[in-house]
Amino acid sequence: MASKNQSEFQDFLPLMADKLGGEGLIGELCNGFQLLMDADKGVITFDSLKNNSSLLGLEDMSDDDLRSMLKEGDFDGDGALNQMEFCVLMFRLSPDLMEQSQFLLEEALEHEFDQM
């Protein structure tokens, strides 16, 4: 069942990117991070992910799937996901979004330079 949820999730991010653009997508990913993180620690832990997974439609994922998701995104090996690790993981879980990432990055940078 977890792979079904992942497939639906993978298809959803490119739609968000198309609708929101690069800056809007990053904002939504940051909002998702805030929903899943442990407020005291400022990172996503296994417990905070498990307790808040229903907010993102991931309630059917097994504990092993949740641990695998954390492990896949945990680049610094601290057992939790900081905001950057979470955003990178979300992009990696969506192959279609990875293909669009160059465009989204250019769009976000263009917006930043326009504001200078």
N, C-alpha and C positions, 0 to 999 in steps of 0.2 A: 504494500500500500504506500510506502514511503516514496517509491519511485514515481508513482502516479502524482503525488503531491509535488514532487520536485519538477516533474514535467509541466504541470500547470503553472508552477512558480516561474520556471524558465521562460515560458511563453508570455508571462505577464510583464516582466521587466522591459523587454523591447517595446511593448505597447506603451508603457509608462514613459520610456525615453522618447518615443515618437510624439507623444502628447505633451510632455513637460519640457523637452529639451534637456541639454546636459546639466545646466544649473539646477533646474527643477528636480531632475532625477536624483542628483546628489543630495538635495535637500530632503527628498523623501526617504532616501537611504539613511540619512542622519536621523530622521524621525523614527524609522524602524529600529535603529540602534538604540535610541532613547527608550523605546517601548520594551526592548528585550534586556537591557542592561540591569545589573544589580546597582541600585541607586547609591548604596553605601560604598561600593568598590569602584564604580565608574567604568566597569567592563561587563561583558556578557560572560557569565559563568554557566556551568551546566545547570545549576539550580534555577538561575534566572531564565535561562532559555526554556527549560522544562515548564516552569511556572507561567511563562508568558507566551508560549508557543501558539496557543489558540488565537492570539491576537493577529497572527499572520497566517492562520489556516494550517498550521503544522501540528495540530494536536494529535494526529494519528501516527506521527513518527515515533518509533520505538526509542527507548533509552539509548540503545546501541547506535541508532541512526543519528540521534542528537549528539552523542559523544564523537561519532565520526565527523560530523559537520564541524564541531568545535576543533577537533584535531586537524582537519584539513585547512582551516583558516588560521590556526595558531602558529604564526611564523616565528614568534620569539620564544615559544615553548613554555609560557607561563601558565598554561591550562585554561586560559580565558581569551576572549576576543576584545581588543580595543577597537575604537571606531574605524581606524584605517584598515585593520585586518578584516573587520566585518564588511566594509565596502568592497574591498578586493575580493573577498569570498563571494559576495553577491554577483559581481561581474563574472567570476570564474564559473559559477553555477549556471550561467546563461550564455551558451556559445553564441547565440544570435546577438546578444548584447556586446560580447567581446568584439565581434566584427564591427559593430557600430561605435566602439569606444574611441577610436581615433577621431571620428567626426564629432562626438560629444566633447572630447577634450579640446579640440580646436574651437568649437562653439563657445565653451566656457571661457577659454583664454581670450577669445575675441571680445567677449562681453566684459571681461576684466580690463582689457586695454582701452575699451571705449569709455570706461568710467574714469580713467586716469586723466 
